[in-house]
Amino acid sequence: MSDESKKIIVCRCEDVSLEEVEKLIEEGYTQLGDIKRLLRCGMGACQGRTCMRLIAQIVSRKTGKPISEIQFPTTRAPIRPIFLGLLVTNNTHQKCLKKRTKLRL
């Protein structure tokens, strides 16, 4: 692979390059969870929706392992960033407003 292609960004949120991912794989890190923790891939705004499949393809290509055998990291709710107020029912919020108390989560 050319030097230019190794600079391709595979995780836009965390600015991780193809070269960085391939280096970890060569060092023996072939689990997506390990790559995620070490390079922060999938921890940005997209929560891995953009980069994890691409990184899985890279792992598959470098290791010869089929994508179906590659374990994807556990996703945790909320998958998309939300305001904490959305977790509170409207009824609870209205009661707090009437009593002028702070909402405790």
Secondary structure as UniProt FT lines:
FT   HELIX           3..6
FT   STRAND          9..11
FT   TURN            12..15
FT   STRAND          16..17
FT   HELIX           18..26
FT   TURN            27..28
FT   HELIX           32..39
FT   TURN            41..42
FT   TURN            45..51
FT   HELIX           52..63
FT   HELIX           67..69
FT   HELIX           84..87
FT   HELIX           90..99
//
